[in-house]
């Protein structure tokens, strides 16, 4: 999915690059090179803040690309997949997992006196989040579910343009720009209210979730430590209805109607994305009557929108 962000995406250029330690006082000179407009602590927090969009399975950010309105180049792209399930009614342990890849290309300006160069950079991030919880039934169709979450992530930078110019300026440290890495860890949890009702006429699912995970970076080269709070509240609903088109694998083909909304309450909002909504429509095949490991197959087209942005995505999913 490609979303066009007008004002908010521009702020990604001030957040997304954790880099560069300017030279020490002993090395400083009157005309030493510098990266304009940077704040190391803010940059570190911003890098970790990007990961906070992926600490929990969420259809609103499962496929996301935000463009720089001036250049039409992608400033931030996120692809993630994940899900969760309850082991059984007799053993109501809940397990979830989420894996994500992020790519973002901030541009900074390095200057030395009257000479300046734009420094396009490439940042790649991978992260994985796991969760373990327990279902406490409160009625026939409702359960309340506390979840413990943990996150592991890694960010790597790759400077490919204007490196030749920077190498001539020995007073500017670019090690982390060019091939530097940063690890991140997170601990926290979530509280979910879950409703499920399955009937021949329709199947209904509803989840209301609050998530709060604290993230912290660990630099390989003594870089300033970054902190971010991944805090959000979300609601997700799905209804599956037989289409009347007949059966496949001895089960009816179903329509899928879906809606979701996520409000980002933590440091995610610092990069301009504070609210995302999703409306989806698709089809589902049921293979539960057959001896298959997968019981349901879904394809859902989603329209996603938020303040100053909108776009489309195709989601593919299976149930076990």
Secondary structure, DSSP 8 states (H G I E B T S, - for coil): --EEESSGGGGGGGTS-----B--TTT--TT--EETT--HHHHHHHHHHHHGGGSS--GGGSEEEEEETTT--EEEEEEEEEEEEE--SSS-EEEEEEEEEEEE--EEEEEETTEEEEEE-EEEEEEEEEEEEEEEESSSSEEEEEEEEEEEEEEEEE--SSHHHHHT-TTB--TTTTT-EEEEEEEEEEEEEEEEEE-SSEEEEEEEEEEEEEEEEEETTS----EEEEEEEEEEEEEEEEEEEEEETTEEEEEEEEEEEEEE-SGGGGGT--EEEEEEEEEEEE-TTSS-S--EEEEEEEEEEETTEEEEEEEEEEE-
